Amino acid sequence: MPIVVYFSHRGEHLINGKIQSIQVGNTETVAYKISRQLECPCVEIVPVTAYPQKYTDFLGYPNWLGTLPKPIVSFLQETDLANKLIYPFCTHEGSGFGRSLLDLKILAPASTIKTGLPIRGSRVLRSDKAIENWLIQFYESNNRQEDLKHAKTNSWT
Ligand SMILES: Cc1cc2nc3c(=O)[nH]c(=O)nc-3n(C[C@H](O)[C@H](O)[C@H](O)COP(=O)(O)O)c2cc1C
């Protein structure tokens, strides 16, 4: 069973060059779309509480200053993800993953990092197709034929 683990920040955001307040974080929106699609648990990393000790398959975060936010760095330092597959997804306001995938590889050297999904924060509500397309790699390696058929029918490739 995969698990979606994410860190997200609610409140004021820079969206298309303007400060706006949002109730649900951009990365949180994408995380819940993925967990609904996979019918799997979705766990939020909250800095003041203990980090989950279970294994990660999908790791989501906002791009902060070109890389991983500190709570994600702490999570990776404190969690043994050896031999796990990590499917990273991030939201951003123009920089994509930045150097976060390189930093992720350094922090999780014994994990396999699969192809990631970057989504612009201001487009998360329109990200269903991108998510579906990205999940094809997961369905293929887990032999989920029904989901694969559905994703390929809906995808643009
Ligand atoms: C402290 C901070 C630093 C950020 N740095 C970057 C950045 O370097 N590049 C970028 O494209 N977006 C950057 N952003 C924008 C966020 O990545 C973007 O708004 C994201 O969708 C927020 O996701 P969240 O709502 O899940 O926290 C930054 C936002 C914050 C709050």
PDBQT file of the ligand as one rigid body, heavy atoms in Angstrom, charges set to zero:
ROOT
HETATM    1  C1  LIG A 201       9.518  30.595   1.851  1.00  0.00    +0.000 C 
HETATM    2  C2  LIG A 201       9.066  30.340   0.420  1.00  0.00    +0.000 A 
HETATM    3  C3  LIG A 201      10.026  30.177  -0.569  1.00  0.00    +0.000 A 
HETATM    4  C4  LIG A 201       9.638  29.910  -1.890  1.00  0.00    +0.000 A 
HETATM    5  N1  LIG A 201      10.589  29.732  -2.846  1.00  0.00    +0.000 NA
HETATM    6  C5  LIG A 201      10.234  29.430  -4.126  1.00  0.00    +0.000 A 
HETATM    7  C6  LIG A 201      11.216  29.209  -5.131  1.00  0.00    +0.000 A 
HETATM    8  O1  LIG A 201      12.420  29.282  -4.909  1.00  0.00    +0.000 OA
HETATM    9  N2  LIG A 201      10.790  28.903  -6.387  1.00  0.00    +0.000 N 
HETATM   10  C7  LIG A 201       9.455  28.805  -6.702  1.00  0.00    +0.000 A 
HETATM   11  O2  LIG A 201       9.139  28.509  -7.858  1.00  0.00    +0.000 OA
HETATM   12  N3  LIG A 201       8.507  29.013  -5.766  1.00  0.00    +0.000 NA
HETATM   13  C8  LIG A 201       8.842  29.321  -4.490  1.00  0.00    +0.000 A 
HETATM   14  N4  LIG A 201       7.882  29.527  -3.523  1.00  0.00    +0.000 N 
HETATM   15  C9  LIG A 201       6.470  29.377  -3.894  1.00  0.00    +0.000 C 
HETATM   16  C10 LIG A 201       5.895  28.020  -3.445  1.00  0.00    +0.000 C 
HETATM   17  O3  LIG A 201       6.727  26.949  -3.866  1.00  0.00    +0.000 OA
HETATM   18  C11 LIG A 201       4.510  27.802  -4.074  1.00  0.00    +0.000 C 
HETATM   19  O4  LIG A 201       3.661  28.879  -3.752  1.00  0.00    +0.000 OA
HETATM   20  C12 LIG A 201       3.904  26.482  -3.605  1.00  0.00    +0.000 C 
HETATM   21  O5  LIG A 201       2.834  26.112  -4.458  1.00  0.00    +0.000 OA
HETATM   22  C13 LIG A 201       3.365  26.555  -2.170  1.00  0.00    +0.000 C 
HETATM   23  O6  LIG A 201       2.851  25.295  -1.816  1.00  0.00    +0.000 OA
HETATM   24  P1  LIG A 201       2.061  25.057  -0.458  1.00  0.00    +0.000 P 
HETATM   25  O7  LIG A 201       0.768  25.821  -0.563  1.00  0.00    +0.000 OA
HETATM   26  O8  LIG A 201       1.801  23.588  -0.423  1.00  0.00    +0.000 OA
HETATM   27  O9  LIG A 201       2.927  25.506   0.668  1.00  0.00    +0.000 OA
HETATM   28  C14 LIG A 201       8.250  29.806  -2.213  1.00  0.00    +0.000 A 
HETATM   29  C15 LIG A 201       7.296  29.993  -1.194  1.00  0.00    +0.000 A 
HETATM   30  C16 LIG A 201       7.696  30.257   0.101  1.00  0.00    +0.000 A 
HETATM   31  C17 LIG A 201       6.640  30.452   1.168  1.00  0.00    +0.000 C 
ENDROOT
TORSDOF 0
